[in-house]
Structure formats: structure tokens, C-alpha cells
């Protein structure tokens, strides 16, 4: 028998006996292209593209912060955690609950 564990609270769930929910998250860099004008369509961009390729081969690679541009994640949730997740998917409510004294 296959067992699952809630990725938020750690509760053990059995595949056939307990209801379980799957959350799938995809994170990727947004790309909002510029508006294309008639002048853009009339120009031949092959020379500019060739120059950009030459420059990229000659230069050092850009500094990478080590984070992937695309990440896909899956999480298993028990019914109680699924309800909490749907109420506050980004955890904003939980982050605001901390009140530190001014010692």
C-alpha cells in the first residue's frame, strides 16, 4: 500500500483511505514583449542578430544568481492543509502574525 505525507503538517495519509490534494506550482520568468511597430517589420534584423551572437561568444557569461529560470514543484496536502492553503496561498497572513517586542 502506498503512503503519502502532507508536505505542510507531516500527517501520514494512505492512498486509498485518506483524501489528499496535490498542489502544482510553476515558477518562471515573465516576458512581456515590446509592442511591434510597422518599422520593426520592415527592418532586416539578421545583421543585428549576427552581431549580438558574436558579442555573446566573445564576452564572459552573465553572472548567474544560481536560481533556475524555471521550476516545477508538486506538493501533497491533507484536507485541513488544503483549506488553509486555499485561504492564503502565498502565506501572507502567516507572515503578518509575528509581533516582536521592542527590547
Secondary structure, 3 states (H helix, E strand, C coil): CCEEECCCCCCEEECCCCCEEEEEEEEECCCCCCCCCHHHHHCCCHHHHHHHHHHHHHCCCCCCCCCCCEEEEEEEEEHHHHHHHHHCCCCHHHHCCCCCCCC
